[in-house]
């Protein structure tokens, strides 16, 4: 199979490209980086620098998007987040319309932010979208991808939770927790729908390879935990205490509207993946941390 990947140089994309190449697939990556740098990060992939240069391919994985956490959400930053997700996906689908033959499947990124802040409500893929910029962004992102169905392309939407792996979120948390400065965000009661990087990549490949699957899928482990439990288990894995917390008013002061990403609660369950027979390698947080931290 020839797989076209946007966001291939990102945290998830690099591991996905590696696994696809190991399985013998041909991979082309969309990136504005120099080709030699992309190959250093992703392996023996082809490289194009614009969506409109996507070659004919069998499968498309759309993971592109500027990191959601970063500078405050000013009007210009919101515009960049929208362009890197919604506008790029619109361009991707428009170009797919000109390809013959067309790709069989588009697996497109989204996030559990689709649900907004929902407290302890159990969220399967049937749950309604939430409110706020994060939810609006995810809804528009998914709608742009679903336009590919008009072309006869099967579309899967991957609503990803916080991904744990070498680098990424875990790398940011490791130092403060090692210094004994870690702890929950806010009151710690919000649900944290984590997933191990290997399961994230595994489920994307599962969706690519199962032609009867389409629509939204929660890319989260079967057993989410609260922020407080996550902080306690991470600290225990690093043999450190977790007695500090980041008060919600302080996070809102420094991050503004963006604080909703850290303080929101999504008790998301991967109901459709489990029903389809996907087997998680790391369904429990303790074993995931043991694998990643050698605890």
N, C-alpha and C positions, 0 to 999 in steps of 0.2 A: 504494500500500500504506500501511496505517496501522501504524506500528511503535511498540511500547511498550518503553522503555528504563529499566532500573534502573541506578543508577550513572552516569547521563547527565552529571552535572556533574564527573565525575572525569577524570583524564588521558586515558584512552582514550575514555571516553564523550563528551566534548566534541567530539573530532575525528569520532567516528562520527556524532553528531547532525548536525554540519555537512555531512558527505558525504551523509547521507540526505536532508537538506533540499535540497541542491544537485541531487539526482537526482529531486526532485519528490515525495518521500514525505511523508506526514503523520507527525509524531513527537509522542508524549506521553512525558514524563519523570517518573519518581518522584523526589521530592525534598522534604525538609522545609524547604528554604530558601524565602524569599519568592519569589513567582512572577516579579517583575520582575528579581530577581538571577539566577534560572535562565535567563530569556530573554536576559539580558546575556551569560551564559556560553555558552549553547547555541544561541541564535538563536530563530526563530519557532516554538517548540515549545509544546505544551500541558503543563500541570503538574498533577499530583495529589500529595497529601501522605501517601497510605497505599496499600499494595498492594491493599487491598480496594476502592479507588476506581478501579482500572484499568478503562478503558472497553473495550468490544468492539474487537478489533484483529486484524490479519492475522498479525503476527509479533511475537515477544517476544525481546529481548536482555537477559540478566540479568548485569550487570557489578558489582552492588553488593558492597561489602565494605570494612570498616575496613582502613586500610593495615597490612600485615603487619609492616613494620619500624617501630619506635617504642619506646615504653616497654617495660621488661622483661616477659616473659611470666609475670606473676603469675596466680593463679587467676582473678581478676576480669578481667584483660585477655584471657586465653584465652576466657573466657565471652563477652566482647564480640565477639571475632573469630568465634566460633562462631555467635553470634546474627546477626551482620551478613551471614553467608554461608549457613549451613545453615538456620537458623530462618527467615530471610527467604525463602529459596528454597522451603521447605515451605509458607509462607503464600502465596507466589506461585502455586504449583501448585494449592493448595487453592482459590484464587479462580478460577483458570482453569477448574476443574471446573464452576463455576457459570455460566460464560459460554456464550452461544449466539449465533452459532456460535463454536466454539473457535478459537483461533489455530492456524495450520497448522504453525508451527515455533517451538521454543524453542532459542535459542543461549545456552548458559549458561556462565559463567566457571568456570575451574578454574586450576591452575597446574602447572608442572613439578615443584613440590614434592611432587606425587603420587608421584614415583619415589623420594623420599628421597635419601640420599647414595649414589651408585652408581659412583663412581670413573670409569674410562674405558669402562665398558660402554656400547655403543651402544643407545640407548633409542628404539624405535619405540612406537607406541600399543599394541602387544601386550604390552609389558613389564608385569610384576607391580608392584603398589604397593610403596612402601618402608615404613619404620618411622619412628616419631617423631610429634610433634604435628602438624607441617606436613603430613605424608603423611596422617595420620588425618583432618585437617580437609578436605583435598581429596577423599578418598574419600567422606566423608559428604556433602559439597557436591554431588558428582556423583550420588550415590545419590538425594538429594532431588530433583534435576532430572529424573532418569530416571523418577520416578514419573509424570511427564506423559505418558509413553508409554501408560500405562493409559487415558488420555483420548483416544487416537488422535492425539496430537501428536507430530510428528517432533522428536527431541531431538539436538542437537549439543553436545558438550562441548569447550571451548576451553582446552587446557592451555598457558597462556601462560608464556613465559620473561621475563627482564628486557627491558622495552620501552625502546628508545632513541628519543627525540624531543625537541622543544623543551619544556623543563621535565622533570619526573620525575627519574629516576635520573641522566641526563646533566647536568642542572642542578646536582645535588648534587656531582657529581664534577668539574665544570668548574673551579671556583675552586681547590681544592687542587692539581689538575694544572697549572693556569696558574701557580701559585706554585712549581711544581717539587716539590710535596710528595706527588705521586701515586705509586701503585705497586700491585702485586698484594696481595690479601688472603691471609693464610696463606702457604703455600709456592708458591702461584700455579699449581699443577698441576691444580686442579679445573676442570672444564669449565663454560663460561659460555654458556648457550643463548639468546643475545640475539635480538631481532627489532626491525626498524624500525617506528615507529608507523604509517606508511602501509601497511605490509604487514599489520600487526595489524588495522587497520580494513578493509583490502581483503579479508582472508580471512573476517572476520565477515560481510561483505556477500556474499561468494562462497557461504558456507554457507547464508545466508538464501535465496539465489536458486537453489540447486540441490536440487530436491526429492528426489533419490535419495540424498543424503548424510545420514548419521546416525552417532551414536556419538562416540568421542573423537578429537580432532585435536590434534597438537602444534603450537602456535602459536609456532614458533621458525624462525629462518633455516636454510636447508639446510646452512650451513657454520658450526657453532659453533666457538669457539676456547677456549683455556685462559685462566684469569684473567691469567696472565703475559703472554700474547700480547695480550689485550685492553688491559691497562695500557700495554704498549709502543706499540701502535697509536694509542691515544687520546693519549698523550704526544706521539707524532710528529705527529699531526694538529694539536696545539696548539703544536708547535715547542718542546717542553719535555722535560727528562729524566724518567725514571721509575725512580728508584733506591731509593726508600723502599718499605717493605712494612709491613703491619699484622700482627704476629705472631699466630698463632692463639690462644695462651694469653691474650694481652691482650684479644682480641675476646671470648673466653669469659668473662673476668673482668668486663668491662663489660656484656656483653649477655646473659650466661647462656645458657639454652637457645636463645634466639633466634639465637645465633651460627651455628647449623646452617644457617640460610638463606643466610648469606654464605660459609660454608666448605664447604657441600655441593657435590657435583659431579653434574651431570646432562648427559650427552652426548646430548641429545634431538634427534631427526631428524624432520622433518615428512613422514614416509613417506606417510601417507594423503592429505595435501593434494597432494603431488607426483603421486601416482597418479591423483588426481581431475582433474589438469590445471591446478591453480592456479599462476600465474606470479608469482614474487616479483619485485618491482621492485628490491629490495636484497638479493640473496642473499649478498653478500660484505661483510664488516665494513668494509673500506677504503672502498668506495663509499658505504656508509651514513654513515660519519663525514664523508666529503667533503660529502655532501648536508647534513648537520646542522650542520657546523661551518664550511663554506665553505673547507675545507682544499684 
